[in-house]
Every structure is written in C-alpha cells, then in structure tokens.
C-alpha cells in the first residue's frame, strides 16, 4: 500500500530535524532533565513544529508515548467546549510513569478568545499533571497571559541548503531524477514549507520519475515567470486586450487562481525595469485586489480590474516623465 511521503520522511530523531538547530538543542535539554515548562512553537507551516513535539514525547515516554499524549487541532475544534471537555478530562489524570502528560494543541491561534481564556485557567489548574505545547503560525493571536506562561520557541523557515539536502535524500531513496533547476524551482514554490515540498515531490513522482521544471509548474499550479512577464509587459505597454487574453489563459487553461497570479506578480514587480513610483502603485493595487478576493469578490472581475489599473498607472507614469 502506498504511504504518504510526509509521514515516511517525517523526522524521527532530533538530529534529523533540519534548519532549527537552536530550538532543537534547547528541547533536548528538557528531555535530559525530564522536566519542561509549557511550550509555544510559533512559525510558518511545514517548519517542524509538529514533528519536534512528537520526537519530544517519544523521547520522554518511549513505547508508552501514546498513553501520555493528546493531539488536538484547534482549527477544527476551536470553541470553549473542547477546552472544558476533551482537554480537562485528559489533563486531570496523572501519568502512570510519574511524569506529566502532554497536550499538543495545533493551530492554537485559531482558538476563540473565550476558549483561550478557559485554556489559561486550565493551564494554571493542572500544572502538576500536564504540560501544554501550543503550536501556532502567528503568536500575536495568542493572549498575552498564555504567552507569559510558556517558553516561546520561534521556528524559522527552513533554509535552502537544508531543503536541498531533504530533496536529494528523497530522490535517492525513491529513484527520482532531478536537475538543479528542478530543485531550485521546488524550493521557490514551496516557500520553505517542507510538508508542501514533500507532497509536491510525491505528486510529481506519480506522473514521472524524472522531475522537470515543467512538471513542477504543472503540479504546483504555479505560473511560469515568462507567462507572467508577457502579461505584465502587455499591460504596461497599454495593450489591455492582449494582457487580458494572457490573463485568461493563465486562469482558464493553466487553472491558476487569482491569488496565485497576484503572488507571482508581487514577486516579479521589484525586478521590473520601471520607475519605483510605478512599482509602488502596482503593489498597492495588488494588495487591494488580494483583499477583495479574500472577501469573496468575483475572481475574473477583480483580476481584469487589476490589469486595467496597471495600464492606467503605466499611462500616468509616462505622462509624468
């Protein structure tokens, strides 16, 4: 039976967790001491927060780790009831090993304010029997009283060298052929998210063992720079119809979403050979369009309006020269 590569290649030892050496060394010290405070892991997705918590628990409890570990995803169960029922019922019983139990609360920043207030009280009540590991993308969404009760560990995005090592290891084990350009592109489109990177590699490997840049673009649903540049050049030259046709080709033929195209445009704008004032106007318009899309506006209308705003900004810039 096929196995998810994200689980197959999930780090099982502290030494296998790349890119977070400072965090790992401090967590190892807790394991040696067999004691730890409440922890908060904060950082982007796919940087090793969940993996590190599982390694920590396995090192503390060995084969009995499942009996002493509760994992909840706060984005699925974000109300106050999950704190009152599931968390409290698990936290009030003592571990048979004489240590504390561990509750891992993933995406804790999705908890409502009421649930966070209840969690704060629970953390105070059960410190003798339980420790919490809170994982979040944005620590600013966690109440300050909870943050002050935790040792906060900030996970940085995994650097390029570590990502390349991970890709080379997977390619070797799975019999994949990858060029340097393919690995470079996979790193760029993954954005330092190791989980997304491995999922894309597995999806590409199902199609072809030889992972090319074209295959990566296809799997990642990412726009090729030359396609975006052609659309942008047409817009800045004042050719709305040509630019619109290229936009619709990206959205209809290549199945790219409006937000994907906007992200690609944002990456490209700083490198365009145009006036800085025009770059600022274009970035401002991208922000407005992205906000409207998130709020539920029609994708095609907003993207065509964005192209029109680029043309008007380009015309205005030329008039000022």
FENTA-V812165 format. One record per helix or strand of 3 or more residues. SS is the DSSP state (hx for helix, st for strand). FROM is the first residue (numbers start at 1). LEN is the number of residues. Records with the same first field share a line. If there is no record, write none. Layout:
BEGIN
SS->FROM-LEN  FROM-LEN
END
This chain:
BEGIN
hx->5-4  14-3  21-13  49-20  80-12  108-3  113-13  139-3  144-4  160-15  180-11  194-14  213-8  225-12  240-14  258-12  276-19  299-22
st->38-6  69-5  101-6  130-7  150-6
END
